[in-house]
Amino acid sequence: MGTRVLYLVRHGQYHTEEASPRYGQLTPLGRQQARRVGKRLASIEFDVMHHSDMARAVETAALIARELPAGLPTRSSKLLREGIPTAPVPWLPNHTRADARRARIRMDAAFERYFKRARSGERHELLVAHGNIIRYLVRRAMGDPIDNWLRMNITQCGLTVITLGPRRGRVVLMSFNDVGHLAPKMRTFL
């Protein structure tokens, strides 16, 4: 069995005003954040990049890809979409248990798909997704109680690295929400 190294990146800052024609698209700062994390990742030889099919993640992935060697396979995935895996959530009073069940089923499918050892050798895979799913996946990988995802926060274009080793499926959290590539004034959460 081999080793899989997962690099999880949250999308860049995006327009959150639902009435805006730019809703869901990256802001100028979000585009800068994405380019910066792309430059940070440029020295890594990735085997593949997976990204959520939501606009802010698609745009972030495209900007990151411009900084990486040409020809990197890139795959869009509905499994990596944003969601809320537990209910109730204090800041979302209309979020139902049924909503949470659907999100949790999808997020568990994402975990089963991406969080497994490589068949052989060492694979480096980049996942561009959203804060809630990244927090959920990290907690699940570490074997922590699932509800603890609410106790973590992740910066836009923050970098998390997890190694899934060959020995008994050993999981090592190498870094969480690393933002060394972003100047303090570029660090945003919303």
C-alpha positions as CSV (number, residue, x, y, z in Angstrom):
1,M,0.0,0.0,0.0
2,G,1.1,3.5,-0.7
3,T,0.7,7.0,0.8
4,R,-1.8,9.7,-0.2
5,V,-1.1,13.3,0.8
6,L,-4.2,15.5,0.6
7,Y,-3.9,19.3,0.3
8,L,-7.2,20.9,1.2
9,V,-7.7,24.5,0.2
10,R,-10.7,26.6,1.0
11,H,-11.9,28.9,-1.8
12,G,-11.1,32.6,-1.8
13,Q,-13.2,35.4,-0.5
14,Y,-16.4,35.8,-2.6
15,H,-19.4,38.1,-3.0
16,T,-22.0,37.1,-0.5
17,E,-24.8,39.5,-1.3
18,E,-27.5,37.3,-2.9
19,A,-29.0,40.2,-4.8
20,S,-25.7,41.0,-6.5
21,P,-25.0,39.8,-10.1
22,R,-21.6,38.8,-8.8
23,Y,-23.0,36.6,-6.0
24,G,-20.8,33.5,-5.6
25,Q,-17.9,34.9,-7.6
26,L,-14.6,35.8,-6.1
27,T,-13.9,39.3,-5.0
28,P,-10.6,41.0,-6.1
29,L,-9.1,40.0,-2.8
30,G,-10.4,36.4,-3.3
31,R,-8.6,36.2,-6.6
32,Q,-5.4,37.5,-4.9
33,Q,-5.7,34.8,-2.2
34,A,-6.1,32.1,-4.8
35,R,-3.1,33.2,-6.7
36,R,-1.0,33.3,-3.5
37,V,-2.0,29.8,-2.4
38,G,-1.3,28.6,-6.0
39,K,2.2,30.1,-5.9
40,R,2.7,28.4,-2.5
41,L,1.7,25.0,-4.0
42,A,3.7,25.4,-7.2
43,S,6.7,23.3,-6.1
44,I,4.5,20.3,-5.4
45,E,4.0,17.6,-8.1
46,F,0.3,17.0,-7.9
47,D,-1.3,13.9,-9.5
48,V,-4.7,15.5,-9.7
49,M,-6.8,18.5,-8.5
50,H,-10.4,17.9,-7.4
51,H,-12.7,20.9,-6.8
52,S,-16.3,21.6,-5.8
53,D,-18.6,22.5,-8.6
54,M,-19.7,25.7,-6.9
55,A,-18.6,28.9,-8.6
56,R,-16.3,30.2,-5.9
57,A,-14.4,26.9,-5.7
58,V,-14.3,26.5,-9.6
59,E,-12.8,30.0,-9.9
60,T,-10.3,29.4,-7.1
61,A,-9.2,26.1,-8.6
62,A,-8.7,27.8,-12.0
63,L,-6.5,30.5,-10.5
64,I,-4.5,28.0,-8.6
65,A,-4.1,25.8,-11.7
66,R,-2.5,28.8,-13.5
67,E,0.4,28.7,-11.0
68,L,0.9,24.9,-11.3
69,P,2.6,23.0,-14.1
70,A,0.5,22.7,-17.2
71,G,-1.4,19.4,-17.8
72,L,-2.5,18.7,-14.3
73,P,-5.7,16.7,-14.4
74,T,-8.6,18.7,-12.8
75,R,-11.9,17.1,-11.8
76,S,-15.1,18.8,-10.6
77,S,-17.1,17.1,-7.9
78,K,-20.5,17.6,-6.3
79,L,-19.2,15.7,-3.3
80,L,-17.1,18.6,-2.3
81,R,-19.9,21.2,-2.2
82,E,-20.6,23.3,0.9
83,G,-23.0,22.1,3.5
84,I,-23.9,21.9,7.1
85,P,-23.5,18.3,8.4
86,T,-25.2,18.7,11.8
87,A,-28.4,20.3,13.1
88,P,-29.3,22.5,14.8
89,V,-26.8,25.2,14.0
90,P,-27.3,28.4,16.0
91,W,-26.6,30.9,13.1
92,L,-29.0,29.0,10.7
93,P,-32.4,28.8,12.4
94,N,-34.1,27.4,9.2
95,H,-31.6,24.6,8.8
96,T,-33.4,21.4,9.3
97,R,-32.3,17.9,10.4
98,A,-33.3,16.7,6.9
99,D,-30.9,19.3,5.4
100,A,-28.1,18.1,7.8
101,R,-28.8,14.4,6.9
102,R,-28.4,15.1,3.2
103,A,-25.3,17.1,3.7
104,R,-23.8,14.5,6.0
105,I,-24.5,11.7,3.5
106,R,-22.7,13.6,0.8
107,M,-19.8,14.6,3.0
108,D,-19.4,11.0,4.1
109,A,-19.3,10.0,0.5
110,A,-16.5,12.6,-0.1
111,F,-14.6,11.2,2.8
112,E,-14.9,7.6,1.5
113,R,-13.8,8.8,-2.0
114,Y,-10.8,10.9,-1.1
115,F,-9.5,9.8,2.3
116,K,-8.0,6.5,1.5
117,R,-4.4,5.2,1.1
118,A,-2.9,5.1,-2.3
119,R,-2.6,1.7,-3.9
120,S,1.1,2.1,-4.3
121,G,3.8,4.8,-4.2
122,E,3.0,8.3,-3.1
123,R,0.2,10.4,-4.5
124,H,-0.3,14.2,-3.9
125,E,-3.9,15.4,-4.5
126,L,-5.3,18.9,-4.2
127,L,-8.9,19.4,-3.1
128,V,-10.4,22.9,-3.4
129,A,-13.6,23.1,-1.4
130,H,-15.4,25.0,1.3
131,G,-14.8,25.7,5.0
132,N,-17.6,23.5,6.5
133,I,-16.7,20.4,4.5
134,I,-13.0,20.8,5.1
135,R,-13.6,21.1,8.9
136,Y,-15.9,18.1,8.8
137,L,-13.4,16.0,6.8
138,V,-10.5,16.9,9.1
139,R,-12.5,16.0,12.2
140,R,-13.6,12.7,10.7
141,A,-10.0,11.9,9.5
142,M,-8.7,12.5,13.0
143,G,-11.4,10.4,14.7
144,D,-12.8,13.4,16.7
145,P,-16.5,13.7,17.5
146,I,-18.2,14.9,14.4
147,D,-20.0,17.8,16.2
148,N,-16.6,19.3,16.9
149,W,-16.4,20.6,13.4
150,L,-18.2,23.7,14.8
151,R,-15.2,24.4,17.1
152,M,-12.8,25.0,14.2
153,N,-12.5,27.9,11.8
154,I,-10.7,28.1,8.5
155,T,-9.4,31.1,6.6
156,Q,-10.2,31.6,2.9
157,C,-7.4,30.0,0.9
158,G,-6.1,28.5,4.1
159,L,-4.1,25.3,3.5
160,T,-4.6,22.0,5.3
161,V,-2.4,19.0,4.7
162,I,-3.2,15.4,5.7
163,T,-1.1,12.3,5.1
164,L,-2.8,8.9,4.9
165,G,0.1,6.5,5.4
166,P,0.6,2.9,4.4
167,R,0.9,1.5,8.0
168,R,-2.6,0.5,9.2
169,G,-4.1,3.5,7.5
170,R,-2.2,6.0,9.7
171,V,-3.6,9.5,9.4
172,V,-1.4,12.5,10.2
173,L,-2.6,16.1,10.2
174,M,0.5,17.8,8.9
175,S,-0.9,21.3,9.0
176,F,-4.3,23.0,9.5
177,N,-5.4,26.3,8.1
178,D,-1.9,27.4,7.2
179,V,-2.0,31.0,6.0
180,G,1.7,31.8,5.8
181,H,1.3,32.7,2.1
182,L,-1.3,35.4,3.0
183,A,-0.3,38.8,4.5
184,P,-2.3,39.5,7.7
185,K,-4.6,42.0,5.9
186,M,-5.5,39.3,3.3
187,R,-6.8,36.8,5.9
188,T,-10.6,36.6,5.7
189,F,-13.2,34.2,6.9
190,L,-16.4,35.4,5.0
